[in-house]
Amino acid sequence: MKNLDKANEWLQRAKSNMARAKSGRVSPDILYEDLCYDAQQAVEKAFKSVCIIHEIVFPKTHDIAYLIELLGKGCVEVPENLQNARILTGYAVETRYPGDYEAVDEEDLRKAIEIAKEVLKWVKKEMDEGQRPPDSQKSLFE
């Protein structure tokens, strides 16, 4: 159960980042880049919670493509429709600080949130399944 508690802590952090991303630009001082960073963080932390449930050791990284690959190596296949989450890595790296990159706008935020929503939905399902006993351990009366 220790892994489950730790995974839930990571998932709670993912949900917190998601809530901030979804809150939108409540002030002109808030940048779309920062809100997209929160969507990226939601995905990163959600994938890390799945790693924890499946006892897959991960390094400190913001690279979502790497986390997807790591899950695959640990026999956890990330569905095809979630592979596009890889594109969010740029929000954790390139756009996190001032620099020379393409402007981030409301449409970019909408896409980032949509991707993060799908990932969180899948992760919730993975974690729910990770809490169930294997078929061999189920009661004959279930």
SERO-4910 file (N, C-alpha, C, O; in steps of 0.05 Angstrom, whole numbers):
BEGIN
 pado doro    nc1    nc2    nc3   cac1   cac2   cac3    cc1    cc2    cc3    oc1    oc2    oc3
  Met    A     16    -24      0      0      0      0     17     25      0      8     47     -7
  Lys    A     43     23      8     60     46      9     62     59    -19     61     83    -22
  Asn    A     65     42    -40     67     52    -67     41     67    -75     42     87    -89
  Leu    A     19     56    -67     -7     69    -73     -8     97    -61    -17    116    -73
  Asp    A      0     99    -36     -1    125    -22     18    145    -37     10    168    -41
  Lys    A     42    136    -44     61    153    -58     50    161    -85     52    184    -93
  Ala    A     38    142    -99     27    147   -126      4    168   -124      1    185   -140
  Asn    A    -12    165   -103    -34    183    -99    -24    212    -93    -37    231   -100
  Glu    A     -2    214    -79     10    240    -73     18    253   -100     13    277   -104
  Trp    A     31    238   -117     39    248   -144     14    256   -160     14    277   -173
  Leu    A     -6    239   -159    -31    245   -174    -44    270   -163    -55    286   -179
  Gln    A    -44    274   -137    -55    298   -125    -41    323   -136    -53    344   -141
  Arg    A    -14    321   -138      1    344   -149     -6    348   -178     -8    371   -187
  Ala    A    -10    327   -193    -18    329   -221    -45    343   -223    -49    360   -240
  Lys    A    -64    336   -206    -90    348   -206    -88    378   -199   -103    394   -209
  Ser    A    -70    385   -180    -66    413   -173    -56    429   -197    -66    451   -202
  Asn    A    -36    418   -211    -26    432   -235    -48    434   -256    -50    455   -269
  Met    A    -65    414   -258    -86    414   -278   -107    436   -271   -116    451   -289
  Ala    A   -113    438   -246   -132    459   -237   -122    487   -243   -137    504   -251
  Arg    A    -96    491   -239    -84    517   -245    -85    522   -275    -91    545   -283
  Ala    A    -78    502   -291    -79    506   -320   -107    513   -329   -111    531   -346
  Lys    A   -127    499   -318   -155    503   -326   -166    530   -316   -186    540   -327
  Ser    A   -154    541   -296   -164    567   -286   -161    589   -306   -175    609   -305
  Gly    A   -142    585   -325   -139    604   -347   -126    630   -339   -115    633   -317
  Arg    A   -127    649   -357   -114    675   -352   -133    693   -337   -146    710   -348
  Val    A   -133    690   -311   -150    705   -293   -139    734   -289   -152    751   -277
  Ser    A   -116    738   -300   -103    765   -298    -85    768   -323    -74    748   -333
  Pro    A    -83    792   -333    -65    796   -356    -36    791   -350    -20    788   -368
  Asp    A    -29    789   -324     -2    783   -316      5    754   -319     28    746   -318
  Ile    A    -15    737   -322    -11    708   -325     -5    702   -354    -21    710   -372
  Leu    A     17    688   -359     24    681   -387     13    654   -395     12    635   -378
  Tyr    A      6    651   -420     -3    625   -430     19    604   -427     13    581   -423
  Glu    A     44    613   -430     66    594   -427     66    581   -399     71    557   -397
  Asp    A     59    597   -379     59    586   -352     36    567   -347     38    547   -333
  Leu    A     13    574   -359    -10    556   -357     -5    530   -372    -13    508   -363
  Cys    A      8    531   -395     15    507   -410     36    491   -395     36    466   -396
  Tyr    A     54    505   -380     73    491   -363     58    474   -342     65    452   -336
  Asp    A     37    486   -330     21    471   -311      8    446   -324      6    425   -311
  Ala    A     -2    449   -348    -13    425   -362      9    404   -366      4    380   -363
  Gln    A     33    413   -374     55    394   -377     61    380   -351     66    356   -350
  Gln    A     62    396   -329     68    385   -303     47    364   -294     53    344   -282
  Ala    A     22    370   -301      0    351   -295      6    324   -308      3    303   -296
  Val    A     13    325   -333     19    300   -348     43    286   -338     43    262   -333
  Glu    A     64    301   -333     89    290   -323     85    275   -296     93    252   -293
  Lys    A     71    289   -278     67    277   -251     47    254   -253     49    235   -237
  Ala    A     28    255   -271      9    233   -274     23    208   -284     19    186   -274
  Phe    A     40    211   -304     55    188   -315     74    177   -293     77    153   -291
  Lys    A     85    195   -277    103    185   -256     87    170   -235     98    151   -223
  Ser    A     62    177   -230     46    162   -211     41    134   -221     40    115   -205
  Val    A     38    131   -247     34    104   -259     61     88   -256     60     64   -250
  Cys    A     83    101   -260    109     88   -256    111     77   -227    119     54   -223
  Ile    A    102     93   -208    104     85   -180     86     60   -175     95     41   -162
  Ile    A     62     61   -185     43     38   -181     56     12   -192     52     -9   -181
  His    A     70     14   -215     81     -9   -228    111    -14   -221    124    -30   -233
  Glu    A    120      1   -200    147     -2   -190    168      3   -211    188    -12   -212
  Ile    A    164     23   -228    183     31   -248    198     55   -238    186     76   -232
  Val    A    224     52   -235    241     74   -224    245     94   -246    251     87   -269
  Phe    A    241    119   -240    245    141   -260    264    162   -248    265    166   -224
  Pro    A    279    174   -266    297    196   -258    282    222   -256    259    224   -264
  Lys    A    295    243   -246    284    270   -247    285    278   -276    307    282   -287
  Thr    A    262    282   -288    261    290   -316    234    303   -322    214    298   -309
  His    A    235    321   -342    210    333   -352    202    321   -378    182    329   -390
  Asp    A    218    303   -388    215    292   -415    192    271   -416    195    248   -407
  Ile    A    169    279   -426    146    262   -427    150    238   -446    141    216   -440
  Ala    A    164    243   -468    170    221   -486    186    199   -472    181    175   -476
  Tyr    A    205    208   -456    221    189   -441    204    173   -421    208    149   -418
  Leu    A    186    187   -408    168    173   -388    150    153   -402    145    131   -392
  Ile    A    140    160   -426    123    141   -441    140    117   -449    130     94   -447
  Glu    A    164    121   -457    182     99   -465    188     82   -440    189     57   -442
  Leu    A    194     94   -418    199     80   -393    176     62   -385    179     40   -376
  Leu    A    151     73   -387    128     57   -381    126     33   -399    120     11   -390
  Gly    A    131     37   -425    130     15   -444    150     -7   -437    144    -30   -439
  Lys    A    174      2   -429    195    -18   -421    186    -33   -396    195    -56   -392
  Gly    A    169    -20   -380    159    -33   -356    133    -48   -361    118    -55   -342
  Cys    A    127    -53   -386    103    -68   -395     77    -53   -389     56    -66   -384
  Val    A     78    -27   -389     54    -11   -387     52      5   -413     66     25   -417
  Glu    A     34     -3   -430     31     10   -456     13     34   -454    -10     32   -446
  Val    A     24     57   -460      9     82   -461     -7     82   -487      5     78   -509
  Pro    A    -33     85   -486    -49     84   -510    -40    103   -532    -29    124   -527
  Glu    A    -45     95   -557    -37    111   -580    -47    140   -579    -33    158   -586
  Asn    A    -72    143   -570    -84    170   -569    -70    188   -549    -76    212   -548
  Leu    A    -53    177   -531    -40    194   -511    -10    199   -519      4    214   -504
  Gln    A     -1    188   -541     26    191   -549     32    221   -555     55    229   -553
  Asn    A     12    236   -563     16    264   -569     23    281   -545     30    304   -547
  Ala    A     21    269   -521     28    284   -497     58    292   -497     66    310   -483
  Arg    A     73    278   -514    102    285   -517    106    314   -524    126    326   -515
  Ile    A     88    326   -539     92    353   -547     92    373   -524    101    396   -528
  Leu    A     82    365   -502     80    383   -479    107    388   -466    110    407   -450
  Thr    A    127    371   -471    153    374   -459    165    402   -463    178    413   -446
  Gly    A    160    413   -486    171    440   -492    162    461   -472    176    480   -467
  Tyr    A    138    457   -461    129    477   -441    144    475   -415    143    494   -399
  Ala    A    157    453   -410    173    450   -386    202    460   -390    216    464   -370
  Val    A    209    463   -415    237    469   -421    239    496   -435    247    516   -423
  Glu    A    232    496   -461    236    520   -477    220    545   -468    232    567   -465
  Thr    A    195    542   -462    178    565   -456    177    572   -427    162    591   -419
  Arg    A    191    558   -411    190    563   -382    204    589   -374    197    601   -353
  Tyr    A    222    597   -390    237    622   -385    235    640   -410    229    630   -432
  Pro    A    241    665   -407    242    682   -431    261    672   -451    282    661   -444
  Gly    A    254    674   -476    272    664   -497    260    668   -525    240    682   -528
  Asp    A    274    657   -544    266    659   -572    250    634   -580    262    614   -588
  Tyr    A    224    636   -577    207    614   -585    181    626   -595    175    649   -591
  Glu    A    166    609   -609    140    618   -621    121    625   -598    120    611   -577
  Ala    A    106    646   -602     87    655   -582     67    633   -575     58    618   -592
  Val    A     60    632   -549     40    613   -539     14    628   -536     14    650   -524
  Asp    A     -8    617   -545    -33    631   -544    -55    614   -531    -50    591   -522
  Glu    A    -79    624   -531   -102    611   -519   -108    584   -532   -115    565   -518
  Glu    A   -104    582   -558   -109    556   -572    -88    535   -563    -95    512   -559
  Asp    A    -63    544   -559    -43    525   -549    -50    515   -521    -47    491   -515
  Leu    A    -60    533   -504    -69    525   -478    -92    506   -479    -93    486   -465
  Arg    A   -111    511   -496   -134    493   -499   -125    465   -507   -135    445   -496
  Lys    A   -107    463   -526    -96    437   -534    -81    423   -512    -84    399   -507
  Ala    A    -65    438   -497    -49    427   -475    -68    416   -454    -63    394   -443
  Ile    A    -89    431   -447   -108    422   -427   -123    397   -437   -127    378   -421
  Glu    A   -130    396   -462   -145    373   -473   -127    348   -471   -137    326   -464
  Ile    A   -102    350   -478    -83    328   -476    -81    319   -447    -82    295   -441
  Ala    A    -77    338   -429    -74    332   -401    -99    318   -389    -97    300   -373
  Lys    A   -123    327   -398   -148    315   -388   -148    285   -396   -155    268   -380
  Glu    A   -141    279   -421   -141    251   -430   -121    234   -415   -127    211   -408
  Val    A    -97    245   -410    -77    231   -395    -87    225   -367    -84    203   -357
  Leu    A    -98    245   -354   -107    242   -326   -129    221   -325   -131    205   -306
  Lys    A   -147    221   -345   -168    201   -345   -157    173   -347   -165    154   -333
  Trp    A   -137    169   -365   -124    143   -368   -109    135   -343   -110    112   -334
  Val    A    -95    154   -331    -80    148   -306    -98    140   -284    -92    121   -269
  Lys    A   -121    153   -281   -140    146   -260   -149    117   -264   -150    101   -245
  Lys    A   -154    109   -289   -162     81   -295   -139     62   -288   -144     41   -276
  Glu    A   -115     69   -296    -92     52   -290    -88     48   -259    -83     26   -250
  Met    A    -92     70   -245    -88     68   -216   -111     52   -203   -106     37   -184
  Asp    A   -135     55   -213   -157     39   -203   -152     10   -207   -157     -7   -190
  Glu    A   -142      3   -231   -136    -25   -237   -112    -35   -220   -111    -58   -213
  Gly    A    -93    -17   -214    -70    -25   -198    -78    -31   -170    -63    -45   -156
  Gln    A   -101    -22   -161   -110    -27   -133   -126    -53   -131   -130    -64   -109
  Arg    A   -134    -64   -154   -150    -89   -153   -131   -112   -151   -109   -112   -162
  Pro    A   -140   -133   -136   -123   -157   -135   -124   -171   -161   -144   -170   -176
  Pro    A   -102   -185   -168   -102   -201   -193   -125   -222   -192   -134   -230   -170
  Asp    A   -134   -231   -215   -156   -251   -217   -150   -275   -199   -169   -286   -187
  Ser    A   -125   -283   -198   -119   -307   -182   -124   -303   -152   -126   -323   -138
  Gln    A   -125   -278   -143   -129   -273   -115   -158   -266   -108   -164   -263    -85
  Lys    A   -175   -265   -128   -203   -257   -123   -217   -281   -110   -211   -304   -114
  Ser    A   -237   -274    -95   -254   -294    -82   -270   -309   -103   -277   -298   -124
  Leu    A   -277   -334    -98   -294   -349   -116   -322   -338   -117   -337   -344   -135
  Phe    A   -330   -322    -97   -357   -312    -95   -360   -284   -109   -382   -273   -108
  Glu    A   -339   -274   -121   -341   -248   -135   -352   -252   -163   -355   -232   -177
***
